[in-house]
């Protein structure tokens, strides 16, 4: 994926924080690419009752090759700009895995 070097990943004791720009109500779930310093993720789920957040978390988990329970929303519950904690990964591991996404 192009632009991964611009992605502002942050290390924490528990894993890595991935900044995300969520776009709900799209035709399908997919990683669009890097937008500024965020990973842009589109989802078909509507932005109601946490459905889009759950779908974005699942897409992120699949792209990083981790269990869905390893990804949790830590900021931006009702905002398009969100931060997800991916437990058990370093920033280098996350960047490497996202580079492999087509």
Rosetta constraint file for C-alpha pairs under 8 A:
AtomPair CA 1 CA 33 HARMONIC 6.62 0.50
AtomPair CA 1 CA 98 HARMONIC 6.54 0.50
AtomPair CA 1 CA 99 HARMONIC 4.93 0.50
AtomPair CA 1 CA 100 HARMONIC 6.60 0.50
AtomPair CA 1 CA 101 HARMONIC 5.67 0.50
AtomPair CA 1 CA 102 HARMONIC 5.91 0.50
AtomPair CA 2 CA 33 HARMONIC 7.03 0.50
AtomPair CA 2 CA 34 HARMONIC 7.21 0.50
AtomPair CA 2 CA 99 HARMONIC 7.38 0.50
AtomPair CA 3 CA 7 HARMONIC 7.10 0.50
AtomPair CA 3 CA 33 HARMONIC 7.59 0.50
AtomPair CA 3 CA 34 HARMONIC 5.76 0.50
AtomPair CA 4 CA 34 HARMONIC 6.55 0.50
AtomPair CA 4 CA 95 HARMONIC 6.60 0.50
AtomPair CA 4 CA 98 HARMONIC 7.18 0.50
AtomPair CA 4 CA 99 HARMONIC 6.53 0.50
AtomPair CA 5 CA 95 HARMONIC 7.75 0.50
AtomPair CA 6 CA 34 HARMONIC 7.52 0.50
AtomPair CA 6 CA 36 HARMONIC 6.95 0.50
AtomPair CA 6 CA 37 HARMONIC 5.43 0.50
AtomPair CA 7 CA 19 HARMONIC 7.71 0.50
AtomPair CA 7 CA 34 HARMONIC 6.75 0.50
AtomPair CA 7 CA 36 HARMONIC 7.40 0.50
AtomPair CA 7 CA 37 HARMONIC 4.47 0.50
AtomPair CA 7 CA 38 HARMONIC 5.59 0.50
AtomPair CA 7 CA 39 HARMONIC 6.77 0.50
AtomPair CA 8 CA 18 HARMONIC 7.29 0.50
AtomPair CA 8 CA 19 HARMONIC 6.84 0.50
AtomPair CA 8 CA 37 HARMONIC 5.24 0.50
AtomPair CA 8 CA 38 HARMONIC 6.73 0.50
AtomPair CA 9 CA 16 HARMONIC 6.61 0.50
AtomPair CA 9 CA 17 HARMONIC 5.72 0.50
AtomPair CA 9 CA 18 HARMONIC 5.28 0.50
AtomPair CA 9 CA 19 HARMONIC 6.87 0.50
AtomPair CA 9 CA 91 HARMONIC 6.05 0.50
AtomPair CA 10 CA 16 HARMONIC 5.54 0.50
AtomPair CA 10 CA 17 HARMONIC 5.01 0.50
AtomPair CA 10 CA 18 HARMONIC 6.98 0.50
AtomPair CA 10 CA 91 HARMONIC 6.65 0.50
AtomPair CA 11 CA 15 HARMONIC 6.12 0.50
AtomPair CA 11 CA 16 HARMONIC 4.60 0.50
AtomPair CA 11 CA 17 HARMONIC 6.35 0.50
AtomPair CA 11 CA 90 HARMONIC 6.52 0.50
AtomPair CA 11 CA 91 HARMONIC 5.99 0.50
AtomPair CA 12 CA 16 HARMONIC 5.68 0.50
AtomPair CA 12 CA 17 HARMONIC 7.15 0.50
AtomPair CA 14 CA 86 HARMONIC 7.99 0.50
AtomPair CA 14 CA 87 HARMONIC 5.49 0.50
AtomPair CA 14 CA 88 HARMONIC 6.36 0.50
AtomPair CA 15 CA 85 HARMONIC 6.59 0.50
AtomPair CA 15 CA 86 HARMONIC 5.56 0.50
AtomPair CA 15 CA 87 HARMONIC 4.29 0.50
AtomPair CA 15 CA 88 HARMONIC 4.86 0.50
AtomPair CA 15 CA 89 HARMONIC 4.97 0.50
AtomPair CA 15 CA 90 HARMONIC 5.84 0.50
AtomPair CA 15 CA 91 HARMONIC 7.94 0.50
AtomPair CA 16 CA 85 HARMONIC 5.66 0.50
AtomPair CA 16 CA 86 HARMONIC 5.34 0.50
AtomPair CA 16 CA 87 HARMONIC 6.60 0.50
AtomPair CA 16 CA 88 HARMONIC 7.71 0.50
AtomPair CA 16 CA 89 HARMONIC 5.98 0.50
AtomPair CA 16 CA 90 HARMONIC 5.73 0.50
AtomPair CA 16 CA 91 HARMONIC 5.77 0.50
AtomPair CA 16 CA 94 HARMONIC 7.63 0.50
AtomPair CA 17 CA 83 HARMONIC 6.24 0.50
AtomPair CA 17 CA 84 HARMONIC 5.51 0.50
AtomPair CA 17 CA 85 HARMONIC 4.53 0.50
AtomPair CA 17 CA 86 HARMONIC 6.34 0.50
AtomPair CA 18 CA 38 HARMONIC 7.61 0.50
AtomPair CA 18 CA 39 HARMONIC 7.55 0.50
AtomPair CA 18 CA 83 HARMONIC 5.61 0.50
AtomPair CA 18 CA 84 HARMONIC 5.24 0.50
AtomPair CA 18 CA 85 HARMONIC 6.39 0.50
AtomPair CA 18 CA 86 HARMONIC 7.35 0.50
AtomPair CA 19 CA 37 HARMONIC 7.40 0.50
AtomPair CA 19 CA 38 HARMONIC 4.93 0.50
AtomPair CA 19 CA 39 HARMONIC 6.22 0.50
AtomPair CA 19 CA 81 HARMONIC 7.23 0.50
AtomPair CA 19 CA 82 HARMONIC 5.83 0.50
AtomPair CA 19 CA 83 HARMONIC 4.52 0.50
AtomPair CA 19 CA 84 HARMONIC 6.50 0.50
AtomPair CA 20 CA 38 HARMONIC 4.92 0.50
AtomPair CA 20 CA 39 HARMONIC 4.65 0.50
AtomPair CA 20 CA 40 HARMONIC 5.70 0.50
AtomPair CA 20 CA 41 HARMONIC 6.90 0.50
AtomPair CA 20 CA 80 HARMONIC 7.95 0.50
AtomPair CA 20 CA 81 HARMONIC 5.75 0.50
AtomPair CA 20 CA 82 HARMONIC 5.07 0.50
AtomPair CA 20 CA 83 HARMONIC 5.93 0.50
AtomPair CA 20 CA 84 HARMONIC 7.40 0.50
AtomPair CA 21 CA 35 HARMONIC 7.63 0.50
AtomPair CA 21 CA 38 HARMONIC 5.97 0.50
AtomPair CA 21 CA 39 HARMONIC 6.00 0.50
AtomPair CA 21 CA 40 HARMONIC 4.64 0.50
AtomPair CA 21 CA 41 HARMONIC 6.27 0.50
AtomPair CA 21 CA 80 HARMONIC 5.54 0.50
AtomPair CA 21 CA 81 HARMONIC 4.65 0.50
AtomPair CA 21 CA 82 HARMONIC 6.28 0.50
AtomPair CA 22 CA 40 HARMONIC 6.04 0.50
AtomPair CA 22 CA 41 HARMONIC 5.20 0.50
AtomPair CA 22 CA 42 HARMONIC 6.02 0.50
AtomPair CA 22 CA 43 HARMONIC 7.62 0.50
AtomPair CA 22 CA 52 HARMONIC 7.93 0.50
AtomPair CA 22 CA 53 HARMONIC 7.95 0.50
AtomPair CA 22 CA 56 HARMONIC 6.98 0.50
AtomPair CA 22 CA 80 HARMONIC 5.10 0.50
AtomPair CA 22 CA 81 HARMONIC 6.43 0.50
AtomPair CA 22 CA 82 HARMONIC 7.24 0.50
AtomPair CA 23 CA 40 HARMONIC 7.45 0.50
AtomPair CA 23 CA 41 HARMONIC 6.21 0.50
AtomPair CA 23 CA 42 HARMONIC 4.61 0.50
AtomPair CA 23 CA 43 HARMONIC 6.20 0.50
AtomPair CA 23 CA 80 HARMONIC 6.92 0.50
AtomPair CA 24 CA 42 HARMONIC 5.97 0.50
AtomPair CA 24 CA 43 HARMONIC 4.95 0.50
AtomPair CA 24 CA 44 HARMONIC 5.92 0.50
AtomPair CA 24 CA 45 HARMONIC 5.77 0.50
AtomPair CA 24 CA 46 HARMONIC 5.51 0.50
AtomPair CA 24 CA 47 HARMONIC 5.76 0.50
AtomPair CA 24 CA 52 HARMONIC 5.86 0.50
AtomPair CA 25 CA 42 HARMONIC 7.83 0.50
AtomPair CA 25 CA 43 HARMONIC 6.11 0.50
AtomPair CA 25 CA 44 HARMONIC 4.61 0.50
AtomPair CA 25 CA 45 HARMONIC 5.51 0.50
AtomPair CA 25 CA 46 HARMONIC 5.05 0.50
AtomPair CA 25 CA 47 HARMONIC 7.20 0.50
AtomPair CA 26 CA 42 HARMONIC 6.13 0.50
AtomPair CA 26 CA 43 HARMONIC 5.45 0.50
AtomPair CA 26 CA 44 HARMONIC 4.54 0.50
AtomPair CA 26 CA 45 HARMONIC 7.52 0.50
AtomPair CA 27 CA 43 HARMONIC 7.30 0.50
AtomPair CA 27 CA 44 HARMONIC 5.37 0.50
AtomPair CA 28 CA 42 HARMONIC 7.04 0.50
AtomPair CA 28 CA 43 HARMONIC 5.58 0.50
AtomPair CA 28 CA 44 HARMONIC 4.81 0.50
AtomPair CA 29 CA 41 HARMONIC 7.49 0.50
AtomPair CA 29 CA 42 HARMONIC 5.41 0.50
AtomPair CA 29 CA 43 HARMONIC 4.03 0.50
AtomPair CA 29 CA 44 HARMONIC 5.64 0.50
AtomPair CA 29 CA 55 HARMONIC 7.72 0.50
AtomPair CA 29 CA 56 HARMONIC 7.90 0.50
AtomPair CA 29 CA 59 HARMONIC 7.09 0.50
AtomPair CA 30 CA 41 HARMONIC 5.93 0.50
AtomPair CA 30 CA 42 HARMONIC 5.38 0.50
AtomPair CA 30 CA 43 HARMONIC 6.49 0.50
AtomPair CA 30 CA 59 HARMONIC 6.90 0.50
AtomPair CA 31 CA 39 HARMONIC 7.57 0.50
AtomPair CA 31 CA 40 HARMONIC 6.21 0.50
AtomPair CA 31 CA 41 HARMONIC 4.52 0.50
AtomPair CA 31 CA 42 HARMONIC 6.30 0.50
AtomPair CA 31 CA 59 HARMONIC 7.41 0.50
AtomPair CA 31 CA 60 HARMONIC 7.95 0.50
AtomPair CA 32 CA 39 HARMONIC 7.71 0.50
AtomPair CA 32 CA 40 HARMONIC 5.41 0.50
AtomPair CA 32 CA 41 HARMONIC 5.54 0.50
AtomPair CA 32 CA 42 HARMONIC 6.56 0.50
AtomPair CA 33 CA 39 HARMONIC 5.92 0.50
AtomPair CA 33 CA 40 HARMONIC 5.43 0.50
AtomPair CA 33 CA 41 HARMONIC 7.37 0.50
AtomPair CA 34 CA 38 HARMONIC 5.73 0.50
AtomPair CA 34 CA 39 HARMONIC 4.63 0.50
AtomPair CA 34 CA 40 HARMONIC 5.70 0.50
AtomPair CA 35 CA 39 HARMONIC 6.07 0.50
AtomPair CA 35 CA 40 HARMONIC 5.93 0.50
AtomPair CA 41 CA 56 HARMONIC 6.50 0.50
AtomPair CA 41 CA 59 HARMONIC 7.75 0.50
AtomPair CA 42 CA 56 HARMONIC 7.41 0.50
AtomPair CA 43 CA 52 HARMONIC 6.63 0.50
AtomPair CA 43 CA 55 HARMONIC 6.51 0.50
AtomPair CA 43 CA 56 HARMONIC 6.49 0.50
AtomPair CA 44 CA 52 HARMONIC 7.72 0.50
AtomPair CA 45 CA 51 HARMONIC 5.90 0.50
AtomPair CA 45 CA 52 HARMONIC 4.89 0.50
AtomPair CA 45 CA 55 HARMONIC 6.58 0.50
AtomPair CA 46 CA 51 HARMONIC 6.24 0.50
AtomPair CA 46 CA 52 HARMONIC 5.57 0.50
AtomPair CA 47 CA 51 HARMONIC 6.27 0.50
AtomPair CA 47 CA 52 HARMONIC 5.09 0.50
AtomPair CA 47 CA 53 HARMONIC 7.69 0.50
AtomPair CA 48 CA 52 HARMONIC 6.99 0.50
AtomPair CA 50 CA 54 HARMONIC 6.21 0.50
AtomPair CA 50 CA 77 HARMONIC 7.85 0.50
AtomPair CA 51 CA 55 HARMONIC 6.22 0.50
AtomPair CA 52 CA 56 HARMONIC 6.02 0.50
AtomPair CA 53 CA 57 HARMONIC 6.11 0.50
AtomPair CA 53 CA 73 HARMONIC 7.62 0.50
AtomPair CA 53 CA 77 HARMONIC 7.45 0.50
AtomPair CA 54 CA 58 HARMONIC 6.19 0.50
AtomPair CA 55 CA 59 HARMONIC 6.21 0.50
AtomPair CA 56 CA 60 HARMONIC 6.15 0.50
AtomPair CA 57 CA 61 HARMONIC 6.11 0.50
AtomPair CA 57 CA 68 HARMONIC 7.19 0.50
AtomPair CA 57 CA 71 HARMONIC 6.09 0.50
AtomPair CA 57 CA 72 HARMONIC 6.95 0.50
AtomPair CA 57 CA 73 HARMONIC 7.50 0.50
AtomPair CA 57 CA 84 HARMONIC 7.50 0.50
AtomPair CA 58 CA 62 HARMONIC 6.16 0.50
AtomPair CA 58 CA 68 HARMONIC 5.78 0.50
AtomPair CA 58 CA 71 HARMONIC 7.80 0.50
AtomPair CA 59 CA 63 HARMONIC 6.17 0.50
AtomPair CA 60 CA 64 HARMONIC 6.16 0.50
AtomPair CA 60 CA 71 HARMONIC 7.66 0.50
AtomPair CA 61 CA 65 HARMONIC 5.89 0.50
AtomPair CA 61 CA 66 HARMONIC 5.14 0.50
AtomPair CA 61 CA 67 HARMONIC 6.19 0.50
AtomPair CA 61 CA 68 HARMONIC 5.36 0.50
AtomPair CA 61 CA 70 HARMONIC 7.45 0.50
AtomPair CA 61 CA 71 HARMONIC 6.28 0.50
AtomPair CA 61 CA 86 HARMONIC 7.93 0.50
AtomPair CA 62 CA 66 HARMONIC 6.40 0.50
AtomPair CA 62 CA 67 HARMONIC 7.66 0.50
AtomPair CA 62 CA 68 HARMONIC 7.59 0.50
AtomPair CA 63 CA 97 HARMONIC 7.38 0.50
AtomPair CA 63 CA 98 HARMONIC 6.72 0.50
AtomPair CA 63 CA 101 HARMONIC 6.67 0.50
AtomPair CA 64 CA 94 HARMONIC 6.55 0.50
AtomPair CA 64 CA 97 HARMONIC 5.63 0.50
AtomPair CA 64 CA 98 HARMONIC 6.47 0.50
AtomPair CA 65 CA 97 HARMONIC 7.77 0.50
AtomPair CA 66 CA 70 HARMONIC 6.52 0.50
AtomPair CA 67 CA 71 HARMONIC 7.59 0.50
AtomPair CA 70 CA 85 HARMONIC 7.78 0.50
AtomPair CA 70 CA 86 HARMONIC 5.52 0.50
AtomPair CA 70 CA 87 HARMONIC 5.03 0.50
AtomPair CA 70 CA 88 HARMONIC 7.47 0.50
AtomPair CA 71 CA 84 HARMONIC 6.40 0.50
AtomPair CA 71 CA 85 HARMONIC 5.62 0.50
AtomPair CA 71 CA 86 HARMONIC 4.58 0.50
AtomPair CA 71 CA 87 HARMONIC 6.47 0.50
AtomPair CA 72 CA 84 HARMONIC 5.41 0.50
AtomPair CA 72 CA 85 HARMONIC 5.28 0.50
AtomPair CA 72 CA 86 HARMONIC 6.70 0.50
AtomPair CA 73 CA 77 HARMONIC 7.23 0.50
AtomPair CA 73 CA 82 HARMONIC 7.35 0.50
AtomPair CA 73 CA 83 HARMONIC 6.08 0.50
AtomPair CA 73 CA 84 HARMONIC 4.46 0.50
AtomPair CA 73 CA 85 HARMONIC 6.34 0.50
AtomPair CA 74 CA 82 HARMONIC 7.70 0.50
AtomPair CA 74 CA 83 HARMONIC 5.66 0.50
AtomPair CA 74 CA 84 HARMONIC 5.54 0.50
AtomPair CA 74 CA 85 HARMONIC 6.40 0.50
AtomPair CA 75 CA 82 HARMONIC 5.45 0.50
AtomPair CA 75 CA 83 HARMONIC 5.01 0.50
AtomPair CA 75 CA 84 HARMONIC 7.12 0.50
AtomPair CA 76 CA 80 HARMONIC 6.97 0.50
AtomPair CA 76 CA 81 HARMONIC 5.95 0.50
AtomPair CA 76 CA 82 HARMONIC 4.32 0.50
AtomPair CA 76 CA 83 HARMONIC 6.49 0.50
AtomPair CA 77 CA 82 HARMONIC 6.97 0.50
AtomPair CA 89 CA 93 HARMONIC 6.00 0.50
AtomPair CA 89 CA 94 HARMONIC 6.32 0.50
AtomPair CA 90 CA 94 HARMONIC 6.22 0.50
AtomPair CA 91 CA 95 HARMONIC 6.05 0.50
AtomPair CA 92 CA 96 HARMONIC 6.03 0.50
AtomPair CA 93 CA 97 HARMONIC 6.14 0.50
AtomPair CA 94 CA 98 HARMONIC 6.13 0.50
AtomPair CA 95 CA 99 HARMONIC 6.12 0.50
AtomPair CA 96 CA 100 HARMONIC 6.70 0.50
AtomPair CA 97 CA 101 HARMONIC 6.94 0.50
